[in-house]
């Protein structure tokens, strides 16, 4: 059996995660499961939580 694993950089991994996340968000919005406003509200809430944890 041939091992076909590839090494990826952190940048490549980050970019791949970003693309996958964007695709999921678009699907949720397009299907009416989530609105743009709800997404932004949650992003702000998460940012606030992380910001408070840093302090």
N, C-alpha and C positions, 0 to 999 in steps of 0.2 A: 504494500500500500504506500502510495506517494503522499507525503505531507505537503499540502499546497497552501499552508498558512503564509500570510504576508505580514510584514511589519509595516505599520502605518505610523505616521507622525501624530502628535497631539493635535496639530492644526487640521490634519485630514479627518481625524476622529471627531473633532469639534464641528467641522463643517458638515460631516455626515449626520451628526446628531441634529444640527440646526435644520438641515433639509428635511429630515424625518419629522421633526417637531412641526415645522411649517406645513407639511403635507397633512398631518393629523389635525392641526388647527383648521386648515381650510376645509377638510372633510366635515368636521363638526359644525362649522359655520354654514357650509353649503347645505347640510342636511337639516339645518334649523335646530340642532341640539344645543348650540351655543351661539350667542350673538357677539358681535365685535365689542359692544359695550361691556358685556359680562367678562369677556376675555381681558379687556383693559383693566377692569375693576380688580380682577384676580391678580393680574401682573403687579398692579400697584400694591395690593395687600401683601403679596409675597416679598416684593422689594422692601416694604416697610418692615416686615418681620426680620428679614436678613439684616437690614440696616440696624435695627434695634439689638440684634444679637451681637453685632460687631462692637457696639458701644459698651 
